[in-house]
Amino acid sequence: MRYRLLSKRLVEKAKTEKIYTAVYTVNHPFSIARVLRLGAHGLFTDIPSLAIQIRKKLTNP
C-alpha cells in the first residue's frame, strides 16, 4: 500500500482479516519509524540499512 494511505485503523483491520500489509516506498526516518510503530508487516525502502537501524532503536530503546 502507499504510505499516505497507512493508518492504525487500516493496519488493525487488515490484521483482523489476516491480510498482509506492506508499505512502499518508505525512505525517510520518521516515515520508517511510523510504519514500524503502526505494526505493518513489512516495508519497501531504497535504504535498508536505515530501516534496520531504526527497527533496532525501536525494539531496544
C-alpha angles and dihedrals in degrees: 000000000000116000094238090059093055117114136156090244092053093049092048092048091048091051090049089054091043092244118153112235123205126167127211141233104358115167107149119090094230092050094048091051091049093052091050094046093050089055103242112168094234149347138212117227140165089219108054093166090060092049091050091049092050092046090053091050092050095048096042106036 
